[in-house]
Amino acid sequence: MNVMKEKIICERCVYDNVNISKISFDEDGICNYCRQIEDMQAKYKTGTEEGEKIFSEIVDRIKQDGKGKPYDCVMGVSGGTDSSYLAYLAVEKYGLRPLAVHLDNTFNNAIATENIHKVLGALDIDLVTHVVATKEAEDIYRSFFKASVIDFDVFADIGVPQLLYKTAAKYGLKYQLEGHSYIAEGISPLGTMYADGRYLASVHGMFGSVPIKTFPNMSLSDFIKWTALYRIEKIRPLWYLKYSKEDAREFLQKRFNWVYYDGHHLENRTGAFHHSVLGPQKFGVDSRANSLSASVRSGKTTRQSALGELEQPPVIEEDLVDYMKKRMGFSDEEYDAIMSAPIKTWQDYPTNKKRFERLRPFFFFLLKLNLIPESFYIKYCFPFETD
């Protein structure tokens, strides 16, 4: 991060050239990430009748391919707003028969766990829960904290997709639904986060001590197998449909007695620690900029209000830091030493990044077949140079 250069803030959102990697501005002072959102809206017809029609055609295909099977798709659930509302949409609006999948890293917020059972129970959705051994989960998070990288939650970024792919393959399903909304959450800037299975294995191999036996890591060969051989598609319905996180939250509360836990990514304590403590305090990265920029773009809040909120530190759950110290096995002194240690990035450890780049033509082919997300192709398949 170059703090010496003059700070320029996008005229539309709250991204700036000091805290956001790979940012540029056009002659109107609009950043490339806002323009990327415009391109995605044009491509997916988000929130329009045409977008609804496109997704309805996808639903018809899912139903057709799912005939004679106990389920027609899989979907991840966390107890959060997006996945909970997606479960409702899938069953009650579109008549799908999803199998819900949850990766339990043993750090769940109790409220989120209750939300999962409230929503799935009311909708009669079956649930597969994979629980990672406690000591193993703690060791993986401890390893990434000791590695001094911002990518603290690679555990979820790799484990959840691998579990979804494996479950889909087990039941012969070709589709997995994902509750991400770029309108409500934005798209994480290039270079902010990185995740792949080799990265997780290499960091854990350097800093961990508990063998990985129950965590569902995803190798490059696994990823190619799921996408190219099994041809399992990742569908993001909220990229097509009109969606308001605030309206969805209100609906869930009334319909399912769902409870809001007061923040994005806070349904799990590792996510809460990552976004409210580690990112801002050690790396100077405030992930609220993503959702706040999205709110500004959609007119739900003013740019001035969003900038004012970013000037205030994130709210930290009471006793969260002490809880994470205990779970990761660090004394106060050890924790402080790591928090003040020199910053490293994924580029300091073995990853699959160069392999993704060499295989770019192959992944472009998979992209055209809708077998990999566009976000993966853009972020992982092109050379990355540090600012």
C-alpha positions in Angstrom: 0.0 0.0 0.0 1.5 3.3 -1.1 0.4 5.9 1.4 2.5 8.7 -0.1 0.5 9.2 -3.3 -2.4 11.7 -3.5 -5.6 10.0 -2.5 -8.2 10.0 -5.2 -11.7 8.8 -4.5 -14.1 7.5 -7.1 -16.8 10.1 -8.0 -19.5 7.4 -7.8 -18.6 5.0 -5.0 -16.1 5.1 -2.0 -13.2 3.2 -3.5 -9.9 5.1 -3.6 -6.4 4.6 -5.1 -4.7 4.2 -1.7 -6.7 1.3 -0.2 -8.0 -0.4 -3.4 -5.7 -2.4 -5.6 -5.7 -2.2 -9.4 -8.0 0.8 -9.5 -8.1 3.3 -12.3 -10.4 6.3 -13.1 -11.9 7.5 -16.4 -12.3 11.1 -17.5 -15.4 11.4 -15.4 -13.6 10.3 -12.3 -15.5 6.9 -12.2 -13.4 3.9 -11.1 -13.0 0.8 -13.2 -14.9 -1.3 -10.5 -18.0 0.8 -11.0 -17.7 0.4 -14.8 -17.3 -3.4 -14.2 -20.6 -3.4 -12.3 -22.2 -1.6 -15.2 -20.9 -4.2 -17.6 -22.3 -7.0 -15.4 -25.7 -5.3 -15.2 -25.7 -5.1 -19.0 -24.6 -8.8 -19.4 -26.9 -10.3 -16.8 -29.8 -7.9 -17.2 -29.9 -7.7 -13.4 -33.2 -6.7 -11.9 -35.1 -6.4 -15.2 -37.8 -8.5 -16.8 -35.2 -9.8 -19.2 -33.0 -10.9 -16.3 -36.0 -12.6 -14.7 -36.7 -14.4 -18.1 -33.1 -15.5 -18.4 -33.1 -17.0 -15.0 -36.5 -18.7 -15.5 -35.0 -20.4 -18.5 -32.1 -21.6 -16.3 -34.6 -22.9 -13.8 -36.4 -24.9 -16.5 -33.1 -26.5 -17.5 -32.3 -27.3 -13.8 -35.7 -29.0 -13.4 -35.4 -30.9 -16.7 -31.9 -32.2 -15.8 -33.1 -33.1 -12.2 -36.0 -35.3 -13.3 -36.0 -38.7 -11.5 -33.5 -37.5 -8.9 -34.2 -36.7 -5.2 -32.9 -33.2 -5.7 -32.2 -31.0 -8.8 -29.4 -28.8 -7.4 -27.3 -28.1 -4.3 -26.9 -24.8 -2.5 -24.7 -23.6 0.3 -26.3 -22.2 3.5 -24.7 -20.1 6.2 -27.6 -18.6 8.1 -26.9 -15.3 6.5 -29.3 -13.1 4.6 -28.4 -14.0 1.0 -28.3 -17.8 1.3 -31.5 -17.8 3.5 -33.4 -15.7 1.0 -32.1 -17.8 -1.9 -33.5 -20.9 -0.2 -36.9 -19.3 -0.1 -36.7 -18.2 -3.7 -35.5 -21.6 -4.9 -38.4 -23.5 -3.3 -41.4 -21.2 -3.1 -41.0 -19.0 -6.1 -39.2 -21.3 -8.6 -40.2 -24.7 -7.5 -36.7 -26.1 -7.3 -35.7 -29.1 -5.0 -32.4 -28.0 -3.6 -30.2 -30.0 -1.2 -28.6 -27.6 1.3 -25.0 -28.0 2.2 -23.2 -26.4 5.2 -19.5 -26.5 6.1 -19.1 -26.3 9.8 -15.7 -24.9 10.8 -16.7 -25.1 14.5 -16.6 -21.3 14.8 -20.3 -20.7 13.9 -22.4 -18.0 15.5 -25.2 -19.6 17.4 -27.7 -17.2 15.8 -26.7 -18.2 12.3 -27.0 -21.9 13.2 -30.5 -21.4 14.4 -31.3 -19.4 11.3 -30.3 -22.3 9.1 -32.6 -24.7 10.9 -35.5 -22.2 11.0 -35.5 -21.5 7.3 -34.7 -25.1 6.0 -37.2 -26.6 8.4 -40.0 -24.3 7.3 -39.2 -25.0 3.6 -38.7 -28.7 4.1 -35.2 -28.6 2.6 -32.8 -31.5 3.4 -29.4 -30.5 4.9 -26.0 -32.0 4.6 -23.5 -30.7 7.2 -19.8 -31.5 7.1 -18.1 -30.8 10.4 -14.3 -30.3 10.2 -12.5 -31.7 13.2 -12.1 -28.9 15.8 -8.3 -29.2 16.2 -7.8 -29.4 12.5 -9.9 -26.3 11.8 -8.1 -24.3 14.6 -4.8 -25.3 13.1 -5.6 -24.1 9.6 -6.7 -20.7 10.9 -3.7 -20.5 13.2 -1.5 -21.2 10.2 -2.9 -18.4 8.1 -2.7 -16.0 11.0 1.0 -16.9 11.5 1.6 -16.6 7.8 0.9 -12.9 8.1 -1.4 -12.7 5.1 -4.8 -11.1 4.8 -6.3 -14.3 3.3 -7.3 -15.6 6.7 -10.5 -17.3 5.6 -9.2 -19.3 2.7 -10.8 -22.2 4.7 -14.3 -21.1 3.6 -13.3 -19.9 0.2 -12.0 -23.3 -0.8 -13.8 -25.7 1.6 -17.3 -24.6 0.8 -17.0 -24.9 -3.0 -15.3 -28.2 -2.7 -18.0 -29.6 -0.5 -20.7 -28.3 -2.8 -19.0 -29.9 -5.9 -18.5 -33.2 -4.1 -22.1 -33.3 -2.9 -23.4 -32.4 -6.3 -21.3 -35.2 -7.9 -22.5 -37.7 -5.3 -26.1 -37.1 -6.2 -25.5 -36.7 -9.9 -26.5 -33.1 -9.9 -25.3 -30.5 -12.5 -26.0 -27.3 -10.7 -25.1 -25.5 -7.5 -26.8 -22.3 -6.5 -24.8 -19.5 -4.8 -26.4 -16.6 -2.9 -23.9 -13.9 -4.0 -25.3 -10.5 -5.1 -22.8 -8.1 -6.7 -25.5 -5.4 -6.5 -25.7 -5.7 -2.7 -22.1 -6.7 -1.9 -20.0 -5.5 -4.8 -17.1 -7.4 -6.3 -13.9 -7.8 -4.2 -11.2 -5.8 -5.9 -8.4 -7.6 -7.7 -5.6 -8.5 -5.3 -7.6 -7.9 -2.1 -8.1 -11.6 -1.5 -6.6 -14.8 -3.0 -7.6 -18.5 -2.5 -6.7 -21.9 -4.0 -6.1 -25.4 -2.6 -2.4 -25.4 -3.1 -2.1 -22.1 -1.3 -4.0 -23.5 1.7 -1.9 -26.7 1.7 1.4 -24.8 1.4 0.7 -22.3 4.2 -0.6 -25.1 6.5 2.5 -27.2 5.6 4.7 -24.4 6.8 2.9 -23.3 9.9 0.5 -26.1 10.9 1.0 -29.2 13.0 -2.3 -31.1 12.8 -2.7 -33.3 9.6 -5.5 -32.3 7.3 -7.9 -35.2 7.2 -11.5 -33.8 7.5 -11.1 -30.5 5.7 -12.4 -30.6 2.1 -9.5 -29.0 0.3 -9.7 -28.5 -3.5 -6.8 -29.3 -5.7 -6.4 -28.0 -9.2 -7.2 -31.4 -10.6 -10.3 -31.5 -8.5 -11.4 -28.1 -9.9 -10.9 -29.3 -13.5 -12.7 -32.5 -12.7 -15.8 -30.8 -11.3 -16.0 -28.2 -14.1 -14.8 -30.0 -17.2 -15.6 -33.6 -16.5 -18.7 -33.5 -14.3 -19.7 -30.2 -15.9 -21.2 -28.8 -12.7 -22.4 -25.3 -13.2 -22.3 -22.5 -10.5 -25.5 -20.5 -10.8 -25.8 -17.1 -9.1 -29.6 -16.3 -9.2 -29.2 -12.9 -7.6 -27.0 -11.8 -10.5 -30.2 -11.9 -12.6 -33.0 -11.0 -10.2 -34.1 -7.8 -8.5 -32.7 -8.0 -5.0 -32.5 -5.8 -1.9 -30.7 -7.2 1.1 -32.7 -4.9 3.4 -36.0 -6.1 2.0 -34.9 -9.7 2.1 -33.8 -9.3 5.8 -37.2 -7.9 6.7 -39.0 -10.6 4.9 -37.0 -13.4 6.5 -37.6 -11.9 10.0 -41.4 -11.9 9.4 -41.7 -15.2 7.6 -39.2 -17.5 9.4 -38.5 -15.6 12.7 -35.0 -15.3 11.2 -32.6 -13.2 13.4 -30.2 -10.6 12.0 -26.7 -10.8 13.6 -25.9 -7.1 12.9 -23.3 -7.3 10.1 -22.1 -8.8 6.8 -19.9 -11.9 7.2 -20.6 -12.0 10.9 -22.5 -15.4 10.8 -19.2 -17.0 11.6 -16.6 -15.8 14.1 -13.7 -16.3 11.7 -15.4 -14.1 9.2 -16.1 -11.5 11.9 -12.5 -11.6 13.1 -11.2 -11.3 9.5 -13.4 -8.4 8.5 -13.6 -6.3 11.7 -10.2 -7.0 13.3 -7.5 -8.5 11.1 -8.2 -6.6 7.9 -8.5 -3.1 9.3 -6.0 -3.4 12.1 -3.1 -5.2 10.4 -3.6 -4.6 6.7 -5.5 -1.3 6.6 -8.2 -3.0 4.5 -11.8 -2.3 5.4 -14.1 -4.7 3.6 -17.1 -2.5 4.4 -16.0 -0.4 1.4 -17.4 -3.2 -0.8 -20.9 -3.2 0.6 -20.9 0.5 1.2 -19.9 1.2 -2.4 -22.6 -1.2 -3.6 -25.2 0.7 -1.4 -24.1 4.1 -2.9 -24.3 2.7 -6.5 -27.8 1.4 -5.9 -28.9 4.7 -4.2 -29.6 3.1 -0.8 -27.1 5.5 0.9 -25.3 8.6 0.0 -21.7 8.7 -0.9 -21.1 11.3 1.9 -22.7 9.0 4.4 -20.7 6.0 3.3 -17.4 7.9 3.5 -18.4 9.1 7.0 -19.1 5.5 8.1 -15.7 4.4 6.8 -14.1 7.0 9.0 -15.4 5.2 12.0 -13.7 1.9 13.0 -15.7 -1.3 12.4 -17.8 -2.6 15.3 -16.1 -5.5 17.0 -18.1 -8.3 18.7 -17.6 -8.3 22.4 -14.8 -10.7 23.5 -14.2 -11.7 19.8 -10.5 -11.1 20.0 -10.1 -13.1 23.2 -12.2 -15.9 21.8 -10.0 -16.1 18.7 -6.8 -16.0 20.7 -8.0 -18.9 22.8 -9.2 -20.9 19.8 -5.9 -20.4 17.9 -3.8 -21.0 21.0 -2.0 -17.7 21.2 -1.0 -15.8 24.3 -1.5 -12.0 24.3 2.2 -11.5 23.6 2.2 -14.0 20.7 -0.9 -12.5 19.2 0.5 -8.9 19.4 3.8 -10.1 17.8 2.0 -11.5 14.8 -0.3 -8.5 14.4 2.8 -6.3 14.3 4.9 -8.7 12.1 5.8 -7.6 8.5 2.9 -8.1 6.1 3.1 -10.9 3.5 0.9 -11.8 0.6 -0.2 -14.9 -1.3 2.7 -14.2 -3.6 5.1 -15.2 -0.8 3.8 -18.8 -0.8 3.3 -21.5 -3.4 0.0 -21.2 -5.2 -1.7 -22.4 -8.4 -1.7 -18.8 -9.8 0.8 -19.4 -12.6 -1.0 -22.6 -13.6 -4.3 -20.8 -13.9 -2.6 -18.2 -16.1 -1.0 -20.9 -18.4 -4.4 -22.6 -18.6 -6.2 -19.4 -19.5 -7.4 -20.6 -23.0 -8.9 -23.7 -21.3 -10.6 -21.7 -18.6 -11.9 -19.2 -21.3 -13.6 -22.2 -23.0 -15.1 -23.3 -19.6 -16.3 -19.7 -19.1 -18.1 -19.7 -22.4 -19.9 -22.9 -21.3 -20.9 -21.3 -18.0 -18.9 -23.9 -16.1 -16.7 -21.4 -14.2 -17.6 -18.0 -12.7 -16.5 -14.9 -14.7 -15.1 -13.5 -11.5 -12.6 -16.5 -11.3 -11.5 -16.0 -14.9 -10.9 -12.3 -14.4 -9.1 -12.5 -11.1 -7.1 -15.7 -11.5 -6.2 -16.3 -15.1 -4.3 -13.1 -15.9 -0.9 -12.0 -14.6 -1.0 -9.9 -11.5 1.6 -7.3 -10.8 1.9 -5.7 -7.4 1.0 -2.0 -7.4 
